[in-house]
Amino acid sequence: MSTRRVLAAAAVVVAFAGCAQAGSGNGGAGGSGSGRSWSREVGWPFSLGVRGRDAVVTASGNRVVALESATGRERWRTDVTRVTHYEPALDGHTVLVSADDRFIALTRASGARRWEAPVGEHAAGAVLTRVGSEPIALVTTESGLVAGLDARTGQARWSAQVPGDIWAAPAATAAEAVGAVLWAGAEGETVNRLRVFDLATGAVRWESGVEAGATAPVIHDGLVVLGEGNGNFAARVVARDLASGAERWSVPVPASFESGVTPGAASGDIVVSDHFGTVTLLDARAGKVRWQTAIREPVLDTRVVLGAHTVVIRTYGGNVVVVDRDSGRVIRRVDPAGFPVGVGTSAGRLIFAVRLARPDRVEAIATP
């Protein structure tokens, strides 16, 4: 974590010192009696990726473990030396994890190792996508390397070095065959950069300056959207045209953002949380706020997960918060008695990984 991010996190925590948490019912470990809840002990989890039938967790002891999202039953486990805290990427056939200075692709069905790709420095976030019929792994490093790998073999199709550090998750879309990455400049600089590029070749389509208090980008409905701010209370959510970079709309919001936050996007909705915990749902086409809810907890590092009827985030204070997607009302605040390091949803289940808990585990509960 950069010095700037450490200072930002400290400022947010200080701002919330002594504040009471607003709640709407706590939930903890254990079954709900619905037949859909489970808990599986996993020692010191680092990160979690959920897609369909699989919940894949990286953990201490150089382990990657795949669990059935319906039951928690272990499907497979494999050893990966120095696996990191970055979220695993999943597609229909592959699980891609970052580990020290390389990326490792595992067969999703069995956990068998398919390939590994050295990147020479600290591996960071990744996305699995396609260019036409060709599977592509878009990968990044903390020191600013961006590369497109053949997802079948791990061979590099292209690579580029950006002049700064990458802390935010990359974004990609198969429909337009483009990717997006946000990077931070040198210490003391107040502007980040957003680049949109061709997934097949790495060729730059456009770049734009972004204020330093920014989220990761998300691509949706021909737009690339992120939250940006000056690190304090001047902030906005902005959408740029994916093809040209022209600004399509901009909406002011109460406070700035953190690069560890990845906005959610689905069915014309964009959802983002600022670092003070105000969650905003916007109509992506019109650029209008549908609702805004203050959950009154710092939010520094989360993937915003959109379900059919819910929005789910994890907070810096250690809660998993479920918000009604239609109204913005907080409908559940889960205190897992530990620190959640990943969250996802599958078939009516809210799934999260927790460490600093008794026990450390992956848990599923019925989605409200």
C-alpha positions in Angstrom: 0.0 0.0 0.0 1.3 3.4 -0.9 2.0 6.2 1.7 -0.9 8.1 0.2 -3.3 5.3 0.7 -2.1 4.7 4.2 -2.7 8.3 5.1 -6.1 8.3 3.4 -7.1 5.2 5.4 -6.0 6.8 8.6 -7.9 10.0 7.9 -11.1 8.1 7.3 -10.8 6.0 10.4 -10.1 9.1 12.5 -13.1 10.8 11.1 -15.2 7.9 12.3 -13.7 7.6 15.7 -16.5 7.5 18.3 -19.3 7.2 15.8 -22.0 4.7 16.5 -22.8 2.2 13.8 -26.2 2.4 12.3 -27.7 -1.1 12.2 -30.7 -3.0 11.0 -30.2 -6.4 12.6 -26.9 -8.3 13.0 -26.2 -11.6 11.6 -23.3 -14.0 12.4 -22.0 -17.4 11.6 -24.2 -20.4 11.5 -27.1 -21.8 9.6 -30.4 -20.0 9.1 -32.5 -23.1 8.9 -33.2 -22.4 5.2 -30.9 -25.2 4.0 -28.9 -22.6 2.1 -26.3 -21.6 4.8 -23.0 -23.1 5.4 -19.6 -22.4 7.0 -16.2 -23.9 6.0 -13.1 -23.4 8.1 -10.2 -22.0 6.0 -7.1 -20.8 7.8 -6.2 -17.1 7.3 -8.0 -16.4 3.9 -6.5 -13.6 1.7 -9.1 -13.1 -0.9 -12.3 -14.6 -2.4 -13.7 -14.9 -5.9 -17.3 -16.2 -6.5 -18.8 -17.2 -9.8 -21.7 -19.6 -10.3 -21.1 -22.9 -8.6 -17.6 -22.0 -7.3 -16.3 -19.9 -4.4 -12.5 -19.8 -4.8 -10.4 -18.6 -1.8 -6.7 -17.9 -1.6 -5.2 -18.5 1.9 -2.0 -18.7 3.9 0.1 -21.8 3.6 0.3 -21.3 -0.1 -3.2 -22.6 -0.8 -6.0 -22.0 -3.3 -9.2 -23.8 -2.4 -12.4 -24.2 -4.4 -15.7 -24.7 -2.6 -19.1 -25.5 -3.9 -21.1 -22.3 -3.5 -24.3 -24.2 -2.7 -22.9 -26.4 0.1 -19.4 -25.3 1.1 -18.1 -28.8 0.1 -14.4 -28.6 -0.9 -14.1 -29.4 -4.6 -10.3 -29.1 -4.8 -7.2 -27.5 -3.3 -3.8 -26.8 -4.8 -0.5 -25.3 -3.6 0.5 -21.9 -5.0 3.7 -20.4 -3.5 3.2 -16.9 -2.2 -0.3 -16.4 -3.4 -1.4 -12.8 -2.9 -4.4 -10.9 -1.5 -5.7 -10.0 -5.0 -9.1 -11.4 -5.9 -9.0 -14.6 -8.1 -10.4 -14.2 -11.6 -12.8 -16.8 -12.8 -14.3 -17.7 -16.2 -16.0 -20.8 -17.4 -12.8 -22.8 -17.6 -10.1 -21.1 -15.7 -9.1 -19.7 -12.2 -6.4 -17.1 -12.5 -4.5 -16.1 -9.3 -1.6 -13.7 -8.7 1.4 -15.1 -6.7 4.5 -12.9 -5.9 6.0 -12.1 -9.3 3.8 -14.3 -11.6 0.2 -15.3 -12.6 -0.9 -18.9 -12.4 -3.8 -20.4 -14.3 -5.6 -23.3 -12.8 -8.3 -25.5 -14.4 -11.6 -24.5 -12.8 -13.0 -28.0 -12.7 -10.0 -29.7 -11.0 -7.5 -27.1 -9.8 -4.8 -28.6 -12.1 -2.1 -26.1 -13.0 -2.4 -25.0 -16.7 0.4 -22.4 -17.0 2.3 -19.7 -15.2 3.4 -16.4 -16.5 6.3 -14.5 -14.8 5.8 -10.7 -14.7 9.1 -9.8 -13.0 7.5 -7.8 -10.1 4.6 -7.7 -7.7 1.6 -9.3 -9.5 -1.7 -7.4 -8.9 -5.2 -7.6 -10.3 -6.4 -9.5 -13.4 -9.5 -10.1 -15.5 -10.4 -13.0 -17.7 -12.2 -12.1 -20.9 -12.3 -12.7 -24.6 -11.5 -11.0 -27.9 -13.9 -12.6 -30.3 -13.3 -16.4 -29.8 -9.9 -15.9 -28.2 -9.6 -16.0 -24.4 -7.5 -13.2 -22.9 -6.1 -12.6 -19.5 -5.6 -8.9 -18.8 -3.1 -8.7 -16.0 -1.4 -5.9 -14.1 1.5 -5.4 -11.6 1.7 -2.9 -8.7 4.7 -1.2 -10.5 2.7 -0.4 -13.6 3.0 -3.3 -16.0 -0.2 -4.0 -18.1 -0.2 -7.1 -20.3 -2.6 -9.2 -22.4 -1.9 -12.9 -22.1 -3.3 -15.8 -24.2 -5.5 -17.4 -21.5 -5.0 -20.8 -23.0 -1.2 -20.8 -22.8 -0.1 -17.8 -20.7 2.0 -16.4 -23.6 2.1 -12.6 -23.8 0.3 -11.1 -26.7 1.4 -7.6 -25.7 2.6 -5.6 -22.8 3.0 -1.9 -21.8 4.5 0.0 -18.9 2.5 2.9 -17.5 4.4 5.7 -15.5 3.0 5.0 -12.1 1.7 2.4 -9.6 -1.5 0.3 -10.2 -3.5 -0.3 -7.1 -7.0 -0.5 -8.6 -8.5 -3.5 -10.3 -8.4 -3.5 -14.1 -11.7 -3.6 -16.2 -12.4 -5.3 -19.5 -15.3 -6.0 -21.8 -15.5 -8.7 -24.4 -18.3 -6.9 -26.3 -16.1 -4.0 -27.3 -12.8 -5.8 -26.9 -11.3 -3.1 -24.7 -9.7 -2.8 -21.3 -9.3 0.0 -18.8 -6.7 0.6 -16.1 -6.2 3.4 -13.5 -2.7 4.3 -12.2 -1.4 6.6 -9.6 1.5 9.0 -10.3 4.5 9.6 -8.1 4.2 10.6 -4.5 3.0 14.1 -4.2 1.2 14.2 -7.5 -2.5 15.0 -7.3 -3.7 13.5 -10.6 -4.1 9.8 -11.6 -4.5 8.6 -15.2 -7.1 6.4 -16.8 -6.2 4.5 -19.9 -8.6 2.7 -22.3 -6.9 0.3 -24.7 -7.5 -2.3 -27.3 -7.5 -5.8 -25.7 -6.1 -7.5 -28.8 -3.0 -5.3 -29.3 -2.7 -3.0 -26.2 -2.9 0.0 -28.5 -4.1 3.1 -26.6 -7.5 4.4 -27.6 -7.5 7.3 -25.2 -6.3 8.6 -21.8 -7.7 11.0 -19.3 -6.6 12.7 -16.1 -8.4 11.6 -13.0 -8.4 13.2 -9.5 -6.4 11.2 -7.0 -9.3 10.1 -4.8 -10.6 7.6 -7.3 -12.2 4.2 -7.5 -11.2 1.5 -10.0 -13.0 1.8 -13.3 -16.0 -0.2 -14.4 -17.1 -0.7 -18.0 -20.9 -0.9 -18.7 -23.2 -0.1 -21.6 -20.6 1.6 -23.8 -19.3 3.7 -20.8 -16.3 3.6 -18.5 -17.4 4.9 -15.1 -15.5 5.7 -11.9 -15.7 7.9 -8.8 -13.1 10.6 -8.4 -12.4 13.3 -5.9 -9.8 15.6 -4.4 -9.3 13.4 -1.3 -11.8 15.4 0.8 -15.4 16.4 -0.1 -15.2 17.6 -3.7 -16.1 14.5 -5.6 -18.2 13.1 -8.4 -19.1 10.0 -10.3 -18.2 10.4 -14.0 -19.0 8.4 -17.2 -16.9 8.7 -20.3 -17.7 7.3 -23.7 -15.8 4.1 -24.1 -14.9 4.7 -27.8 -13.8 8.4 -27.6 -13.3 9.3 -23.9 -15.7 12.2 -24.2 -17.5 12.9 -20.9 -21.1 11.8 -21.1 -22.3 12.7 -17.6 -21.0 13.7 -14.2 -22.8 13.6 -10.8 -21.6 15.2 -7.6 -21.3 13.0 -4.5 -20.6 13.8 -0.9 -16.9 12.6 -0.6 -13.9 11.0 -2.3 -13.1 7.4 -3.0 -10.4 4.8 -2.6 -8.7 2.8 -5.4 -9.5 -0.4 -3.5 -13.2 0.1 -4.3 -14.5 -1.5 -7.5 -18.0 -0.2 -8.5 -20.8 -2.5 -9.3 -22.6 -2.4 -12.7 -25.6 -4.4 -14.0 -28.7 -3.9 -16.0 -28.2 -0.1 -16.4 -27.3 0.5 -12.8 -23.9 1.7 -11.4 -23.3 1.5 -7.7 -20.3 3.0 -5.9 -19.4 3.8 -2.3 -17.2 6.8 -1.2 -14.7 6.3 1.6 -17.0 7.6 4.3 -19.6 4.9 3.4 -22.2 6.8 1.3 -23.5 4.3 -1.3 -24.9 5.8 -4.5 -26.9 4.0 -7.2 -27.1 5.8 -10.5 -28.9 5.3 -13.8 -26.0 4.6 -16.2 -27.9 5.9 -19.2 -29.2 9.2 -17.8 -26.5 9.8 -15.2 -29.1 10.4 -12.5 -29.0 9.4 -8.8 -31.8 6.9 -8.0 -30.9 6.7 -4.3 -28.1 7.5 -1.9 -27.6 5.8 1.5 -25.1 6.6 4.2 -24.2 3.4 6.0 -21.9 5.3 8.4 -18.9 3.1 8.2 -15.6 3.7 6.2 -15.4 1.8 2.9 -11.8 1.5 1.7 -11.6 -1.8 -0.1 -14.5 -3.7 -1.6 -16.0 -5.0 -4.8 -19.5 -3.7 -4.9 -21.7 -6.7 -5.7 -25.0 -6.3 -7.4 -27.7 -9.0 -7.1 -31.1 -9.0 -8.6 -32.5 -7.2 -5.5 -29.5 -6.3 -3.4 -26.3 -4.4 -3.2 -23.5 -5.9 -1.0 -20.3 -4.2 0.2 -17.8 -4.9 3.0 -16.6 -2.2 5.3 -13.3 -1.2 6.8 -14.9 -1.8 10.3 -15.4 -5.5 9.5 -19.1 -5.7 8.5 -20.8 -7.0 5.4 -23.7 -4.6 4.5 -26.7 -5.6 2.4 -28.7 -2.8 0.8 -32.0 -3.1 -1.0 -31.3 -2.4 -4.7 -34.7 -0.8 -5.3 -34.9 1.6 -2.4 -31.4 1.9 -0.9 -32.6 0.8 2.5 -30.1 -1.1 4.6 -31.7 -4.5 5.1 -28.9 -6.4 6.9 -25.6 -5.7 8.5 -23.6 -8.9 9.1 -20.9 -8.8 11.8 -18.9 -12.0 11.1 -16.7 -11.5 14.3 -13.6 -11.1 12.2 -12.4 -9.1 9.2 -14.1 -9.9 5.8 -11.6 -10.1 2.9 -13.9 -10.9 0.1 -17.6 -11.1 -0.8 -19.8 -12.5 -3.5 -23.2 -13.9 -4.3 -24.5 -17.1 -5.9 -28.0 -18.5 -6.3 -29.6 -16.7 -3.4 -26.5 -16.9 -1.1 -24.3 -14.2 0.3 -20.7 -15.6 0.5 -17.8 -14.0 2.4 -14.4 -15.0 3.6 -13.3 -13.9 7.1 -10.0 -13.8 8.9 -9.0 -12.7 12.5 -12.0 -14.8 13.4 -12.7 -17.9 15.5 -12.5 -19.8 13.2 -11.2 -18.2 10.0 -13.6 -19.4 7.4 -15.7 -19.0 4.2 -19.4 -18.6 5.1 -22.6 -18.5 3.1 -26.0 -17.1 4.4 -29.3 -16.7 2.7 -29.5 -13.4 0.8 -32.3 -11.3 2.4 
